[in-house]
Amino acid sequence: MMSAVRFHTFLCIVALAAIVAACFLGSTPLGVDRVVAALLGGGEAGDRLVIWSIRLPRALAAFLVGAALGASGAALQGLLRNPLADPGVLGVSASASLAATISLYYGLAAISPWVVPIAAIAGALAATALIAVAAIRTRSVVTLILIGVGLASFAGAAMSLILNLAPNPFTLADMINWMLGSVANRSFEDIALSAPFLAAGFAMLFFSRRGLSALTLGEEAAASIGLDLQKQRIITVLGAGMATGASVAMAGAIGFVGIVAPHIVRPFVDHDPARTLFPSAILGGAMLVLADIGARLAPTASELKLGVVAAIIGAPAFVWIAMRRRAGHD
């Protein structure tokens, strides 16, 4: 088993290599010399446009989305003490997607390209506020999960209703594209819009990491050594909500990353939730960048959506995790 430092270094190298590879690979073939020149600010204007306006922001957006989902999944798994938990378990992802879908349904996206991501963040914050209130009022983690599942189910049903009532095929296509998830055509401006919420979410999650370690002893034991359970739940839920909402604002609905990344990381950090957050974020980001490369290079008539590729890869991994847990190996 490699040391934690080596493991973190390895993950960072993989993530950086994935982002660099994303700059080289795409529908427009570019040689190594042209890509390097463009990254350094030289070369032809067309090459700089492809790298700095299309490929690099797209790769960074995929990495940040994956990092947000990975860290949120690791934190929620530690809080709920369930390796099958992910950012969708509290209904934040579905609520963010619902708000974005509503803005598309009413044509608000025509006002400004920032309306849809802002709506997604607002939806995530509303759901997070509701869950935070529930975390204050209840002492049961199971009740918190049930509230989240109910919220996610309601948001999913509302999105289905909106799709059913779509006024025209173009609006329907926009809503479906958002629900399938993608980082295509993302810019540095899109990243800048979500960055403050991502930063705030990451800060709260990492601030709460020591409490997650204490929770491995059980809630009663953690409380006996001085952990404020209510405060722990609120900070973790708020952090996960803000990070997840920002990720939905950038890429739409992306599933399974928040489950798979922490599960892969956990054995390398002695199953310590506090030490799982950072590597889960890096691995989640790398996974989504690689998935986006696969979506771009897949030999299909139209480009695959990132959420579809993530689900195709993540769903079998989720089944494997669930089977291992059922067998008592997790």
Helices and strands as residue ranges (DSSP letters): H 4-24, H 32-39, H 45-49, I 50-55, H 56-80, G 87-90, H 92-105, G 108-110, H 115-137, H 141-164, H 169-180, H 188-207, H 209-215, H 219-224, H 229-251, H 257-265, G 266-269, H 273-297, H 306-326
